[in-house]
Amino acid sequence: MKTYSILFILIIGMHTITLVNVTVFNGEWNGIVLLLSSILFLIALVYFSIEHRVNRNRSSKFEV
């Protein structure tokens, strides 16, 4: 799966969690939603940095 697809899925998950909190729970679970959104953001950040490092190392191997 491409990096942008995974990042897009994580962003959709973050927005879905916020939407469910506001519509179903009337914003009563803000702390839990903030925690889950932060965890998803950190997962996206780590995944993107790993992919960026792999692509950078891959491109530097082909340079002469």
Secondary structure, DSSP 8 states (H G I E B T S, - for coil): --HHHHHHHHHHHHHHHHHHHHHTSTTTTHHHHHHHHHHHHHHHHHHHHHHHHHHHHHHHHS--
